[in-house]
Amino acid sequence: MPPYPYPYKFTINQEDKCSSQKPFLVILVISSCHDKATRTAIRETWGNESNYIGFEVVTVFLVGISAFRFKSIQWMLEEESGAFGDIIQQNFLDSYYNLTIKTLMGMQWVATFCPNANFVMKIDSDMFLNVDYLIHQLLLPELPTRTNYFSGDVCTDGEPIRDKKYKWYVPVEVYPNKTYPPYCIGTGYVFSADLAKKIYEVAQVTTVMPMEDVFMGICLQKLNVPLTQPPGHVFNRYNYYDRCIFHKLVAIHIGGKYQLQKVWQDFWSKKSLGCKN
């Protein structure tokens, strides 16, 4: 992959999403441009901005452009954008190997159009997000605004794969070191909003690799920003649904949009019941 920046432009944007508010939390959802059904499920569950009383939460979906059925997919996205005001798109191809570009688009959007936010949560669309726990147990709004904060499921001592047969092959020319710097697993991590601009800027002089989470770790190392290990294993867990277990987690892998809606209905309707432990 060539070095960033790419000459990509916003083709669908929400320039005024944060103009009349100071969001405590911006949620950047990594979404396939084709996957309207999952976006709908998220809007009806944890991504519904009206769920969270006392804190401004903004949810947007990050997409690229389709490699097939371009006109019909683009029309669908523009219709969604008009109805919900939550689609962010630039004119790069929507593919696994462009996840880094998609995340950097989110960084650029926060830095440019939502710079007054406190925190940003980047999350994959196949996850369950417990926003209340994230805000009240991890981000702690009663504390002074934090800067240079980046937290998630921290991975250390990762090594580049040099065998071309593998999906995550990285040539020495792209990354010459024997180990990666610490990084947060890309399915879900949270950071202070001031880092969006810093990461976006350092990415301009860093060779992009398709493994988005590793690339973020490289950028953070260049910025001398340490990762914060959260208490317990609250990120990126694989769990069968148990309301009281989910109650104490931030981000959990979940089995598709129908499972998400089913779990959310029980989780949200019973949230006032509490748990013994």
C-alpha atoms as one frame of an Amber mdcrd trajectory, in Angstrom:
protein
   0.000   0.000   0.000   1.351   3.458  -0.812   1.919   5.960   1.974  -0.912
   8.112   3.212  -2.339  10.641   2.370  -4.596   9.433  -0.389  -6.480  11.992
  -2.471  -9.854  10.975  -1.031 -12.684  13.444  -0.557 -15.899  13.334   1.447
 -18.737  12.221  -0.823 -21.325  12.010   1.974 -20.738  14.139   5.040 -22.425
  15.445   8.183 -20.650  18.786   8.578 -23.176  20.138  11.090 -23.594  17.024
  13.251 -21.724  18.597  16.178 -22.267  22.292  15.421 -24.960  22.827  18.059
 -23.646  20.499  20.751 -20.511  19.428  22.596 -20.659  15.643  22.494 -19.256
  13.766  25.440 -18.843  10.723  23.200 -18.641  10.232  19.439 -19.191   6.646
  18.272 -17.496   5.779  14.965 -19.056   2.581  13.620 -17.054   0.723  10.969
 -19.712  -0.345   8.466 -19.825  -2.015   5.061 -21.477   0.267   2.535 -23.865
  -2.571   1.590 -24.981  -3.440   5.127 -28.040  -1.262   5.664 -29.717  -3.930
   7.827 -26.997  -3.859  10.492 -26.923  -0.067  10.501 -30.682  -0.112  11.063
 -30.285  -2.554  13.959 -27.609  -0.371  15.573 -29.765   2.756  15.186 -32.540
   0.914  17.016 -30.277  -0.346  19.822 -27.008   0.947  21.293 -26.436   3.508
  18.537 -29.654   5.410  19.267 -28.454   8.828  20.411 -31.675   9.516  22.336
 -31.032   6.611  24.725 -28.495   8.471  26.802 -29.847  11.098  29.162 -27.479
  13.737  30.522 -24.700  13.095  28.004 -24.507  14.098  24.358 -23.711  11.000
  22.299 -23.167  11.172  18.527 -23.204   8.044  16.348 -21.946   7.946  12.755
 -21.279   5.111  10.304 -18.046   5.068   8.287 -18.299   3.657   4.751 -16.430
   3.666   1.448 -17.766   3.259  -2.087 -19.038  -0.004  -3.524 -17.060  -2.049
  -6.049 -20.318  -3.335  -7.586 -23.870  -2.027  -8.023 -22.305   1.373  -7.412
 -25.281   3.530  -8.421 -27.882   1.593  -6.428 -25.692   1.320  -3.312 -24.770
   4.990  -3.501 -28.427   5.961  -3.863 -29.260   3.825  -0.808 -26.521   5.501
   1.252 -27.604   8.985   0.220 -31.186   8.117   1.146 -30.012   6.861   4.560
 -27.967  10.000   5.047 -30.975  12.171   4.288 -33.180  10.212   6.681 -30.777
   9.778   9.607 -27.876  12.196   9.143 -25.286   9.633  10.223 -23.403   8.400
   7.125 -19.787   9.472   6.545 -18.217   8.437   3.228 -15.115   9.159   1.205
 -14.384   7.909  -2.303 -12.127   4.959  -1.461 -13.108   1.373  -2.202 -15.003
  -0.227   0.683 -12.919  -3.334   1.428 -11.139  -5.123   4.257  -7.771  -3.855
   3.043  -8.973  -0.256   3.344 -10.016  -0.477   7.010  -7.079   1.737   7.946
  -8.205   4.388   5.466 -11.758   4.125   6.783 -10.589   4.670  10.362  -8.403
   7.605   9.331 -11.451   9.096   7.624 -13.161   8.926  11.017 -10.186  10.635
  12.660 -10.269  13.366  10.025 -14.021  13.842  10.496 -13.754  14.185  14.289
 -10.797  16.577  14.025 -12.534  18.725  11.403 -16.247  18.590  12.198 -16.450
  17.500  15.841 -13.309  18.873  17.540 -15.183  19.830  20.710 -16.009  16.230
  21.633 -14.525  14.685  24.788 -14.088  11.056  23.733 -14.355   8.857  20.654
 -15.288   5.167  20.541 -14.344   3.328  17.366 -16.205   0.029  17.037 -17.026
  -2.660  14.498 -20.640  -3.155  13.460 -20.808  -6.751  14.747 -20.320  -5.637
  18.356 -22.624  -4.908  21.289 -21.668  -1.617  22.949 -22.598  -0.858  26.554
 -22.468   2.939  26.387 -23.629   3.501  29.972 -20.835   1.355  31.404 -18.294
   2.943  29.069 -19.246   6.448  30.197 -19.790   5.938  33.918 -17.188   3.283
  34.763 -14.354   3.986  32.327 -14.522   7.554  31.026 -15.713   9.034  34.345
 -17.310  12.342  33.292 -16.894  13.803  36.783 -13.115  13.982  36.217 -11.387
  16.807  34.305 -11.244  16.266  30.546  -8.453  13.840  29.677  -5.977  14.156
  26.826  -3.646  11.626  25.190  -5.881   8.815  26.450  -6.225   5.616  24.407
  -7.683   2.414  25.845  -8.978  -0.970  24.775  -7.941  -4.606  24.701  -4.166
  -4.094  24.634  -2.015  -6.489  22.600   1.741  -6.613  23.197   4.652  -8.382
  21.487   2.814  -8.929  18.212   5.079  -9.963  15.339   4.742  -9.172  11.621
   3.832 -12.132   9.411   6.377 -12.411   6.605   4.775 -15.333   4.734   2.909
 -14.126   1.629   0.356 -16.935   1.950  -1.313 -15.242   4.904  -3.930 -12.497
   4.958  -1.890 -10.345   7.344   1.392 -10.576   5.425   3.545  -7.479   5.924
   6.686  -6.991   3.794   9.853  -5.742   5.443   9.721  -2.598   3.302   6.404
  -1.648   4.932   7.408  -2.478   8.523  11.030  -3.534   9.156  10.911  -4.124
  12.927  10.628  -7.621  14.416   7.758  -6.769  16.766   4.856  -4.359  16.681
   4.426  -1.672  19.319   1.560  -2.228  21.774  -1.822  -1.667  20.146  -5.511
  -2.017  20.989  -7.469  -4.739  19.186  -9.388  -3.003  16.420 -12.869  -4.371
  17.074 -13.383  -1.669  19.696 -11.292   0.978  21.439 -11.849   4.412  22.990
  -9.690   7.530  23.010  -9.724  11.188  23.973 -10.894  13.312  21.056  -7.726
  15.420  20.994  -5.923  12.379  19.574  -8.024  12.329  16.395  -6.145  15.258
  14.882  -2.764  14.051  16.176  -3.225  10.549  14.737  -4.532  11.890  11.435
  -1.545  14.221  11.097   1.129  11.650  11.974  -0.521   9.235   9.516   0.405
  11.632   6.700   4.063  10.652   7.132   3.571   6.974   8.045   3.371   4.113
   5.563  -0.125   2.691   5.771  -0.682  -1.009   6.413  -4.050  -2.796   6.125
  -4.026  -3.943   9.756  -5.748  -0.876  11.144  -5.203  -1.626  14.828  -1.469
  -2.194  14.379  -1.226   1.004  12.342  -2.882   2.959  15.160  -0.309   1.498
  17.562   2.511   2.650  15.282   1.046   6.162  15.102   0.635   6.303  18.891
   4.228   5.178  19.372   5.378   8.026  17.124   3.281  10.397  19.239   4.707
   8.977  22.502   1.174   8.253  23.701   0.985   5.244  26.064  -1.947   2.841
  25.989  -4.152   2.645  29.077  -5.090  -0.881  30.117  -8.715  -0.844  31.313
  -9.687  -2.569  34.564 -10.551  -6.191  33.893 -11.299  -7.578  30.441 -14.135
  -5.249  29.476 -13.353  -4.957  25.754 -13.915  -7.320  22.848 -15.185 -10.304
  24.812 -16.929 -13.311  23.277 -19.826 -14.178  25.562 -23.158 -15.925  25.503
 -25.717 -13.416  26.584 -26.110 -12.954  30.307 -27.549  -9.606  31.311 -25.471
  -9.262  34.466 -22.243 -10.188  32.666 -22.971  -7.779  29.816 -23.779  -5.145
  32.439 -20.064  -5.013  33.366 -18.539  -5.096  29.885 -17.961  -2.354  27.314
 -17.801  -4.147  23.963 -18.873  -7.702  23.189 -18.895  -9.693  19.961 -22.445
 -10.628  19.064 -24.014 -12.901  16.459 -25.519 -10.598  13.872 -28.281  -8.023
  13.685 -31.114 -10.298  14.828 -29.195 -11.427  17.904 -28.306  -7.800  18.626
 -31.945  -6.727  18.595 -33.000  -9.663  20.775 -30.226  -9.085  23.328 -30.795
  -5.321  23.401 -34.502  -5.674  24.088 -33.784  -7.699  27.224 -30.694  -5.727
  28.280 -32.258  -2.278  27.931 -35.707  -3.101  29.290 -34.214  -4.603  32.472
 -31.336  -2.177  33.051 -33.021  -0.678  36.134 -33.191  -4.084  37.857 -29.508
  -4.116  38.739 -27.409  -7.194  39.492 -26.316  -8.832  42.738 -22.608  -8.809
  41.955
